[in-house]
Structure formats: structure tokens, C-alpha cells
Amino acid sequence: MGWLSLIKVVLSLANALTRYARDRQLISAGEAKAVAKSATKSLEIIARAQAAKRRVRHDAASVQSDKFNTDNH
């Protein structure tokens, strides 16, 4: 029965290592998904900010009448 117990322990260790590797892979995949989602959201925010910046009028009259323009003082 010594060999049978040894084989059982080895198979048990192999099973534990396999579960650990699978769990690490799932965690890594989840992290990658979260990073991709965050990057996509950041790019959308940047695109909206750039579009808003392009819509702003920058002619001389609009800049001179801007009370927040510190270049006039």
C-alpha cells in the first residue's frame, strides 16, 4: 500500500498545481479585461474633451470679452 499512497499524494499535488495555474490564468484574464475597459473609457473621455475643445470659438472678440482670460490684464 505504500506505492498506492505515494501515487495518491503525487496526483493530489498535481491536481492542486493545476487548480492554482487555472486560477492564476483566470485572475490574469480578469485583470487584462479591467485594464482594457479602463483604457477604452479613458480614450472615450479624451475624444470627448478634444471634440469640445474643437467646438470652442477662438476669435479675437470672443477672447477679449472672456472675463476668465488672464491675457487681457
C-alpha angles and dihedrals in degrees: 000000000000093000093048092053091048092051090048091053092047092050090047091053091047090051092050092049091049091051090048092050092048092049092049090050091051091048091049091049090051092050091049090050091051092049091049091049091049093048091049091050091048091051091050091052091049091049091051091048092050091049090050090049091053091052093057115103115233106182122134096258094052093048095047093050093048107109090200094055106109094189092079096064 
